Amino acid sequence: MPQIVLMKAEYLILLSCLLTFAVVTNAFYAKKQFYPSVVYLTKSSTSLAVLYVQGFVFAILFGKLVQRIFLGQLRAIETE
């Protein structure tokens, strides 16, 4: 995989983690309790979008981990 694509993926992962941290921190700072914070996170469309992106990133990383464990390092022809 080209080096520039790997850098963009790393930036996406970092940005997703930072946004998720900011959204969850904001919810707990605004509501001060667990249950109202969770309700806020699930009702706010912006918060939900950030959490969906984070879930997608976790799914991709989990897939890469499973691939690395069971298949090892793939060659370029196998990746295609």
NORDA-V177746 format. One record per pair of residues at least 4 apart in sequence whose C-alpha atoms are under 8 Angstrom apart, sorted by the first residue. I is the first residue (numbers start at 1). J is the second residue. If there is no record, write none. Layout:
((I;J) (I;J))
//
This chain:
((1;5) (1;6) (2;6) (3;7) (4;8) (5;9) (6;10) (7;11) (8;12) (9;13) (10;14) (11;15) (12;16) (13;17) (13;57) (14;18) (15;19) (16;20) (16;50) (16;53) (16;54) (16;57) (17;21) (17;54) (18;22) (19;23) (19;50) (20;24) (20;50) (20;51) (20;54) (21;25) (22;26) (23;27) (23;47) (23;50) (24;28) (24;41) (25;29) (26;30) (27;31) (27;32) (27;37) (27;38) (27;40) (27;41) (28;32) (28;33) (28;34) (28;37) (30;37) (31;36) (31;37) (32;36) (32;37) (33;37) (34;38) (35;39) (36;40) (37;41) (38;42) (39;43) (40;44) (41;47) (41;48) (42;47) (42;48) (43;47) (43;48) (44;48) (45;49) (46;50) (47;51) (48;52) (49;53) (50;54) (51;55) (52;56) (53;57) (54;58) (55;59) (56;60) (57;61) (58;62) (59;63) (60;64) (61;65) (62;66) (63;67) (64;68) (65;69) (66;70) (66;71) (67;71) (67;72) (68;72) (68;73) (74;78) (74;79) (75;79) (76;80))
//
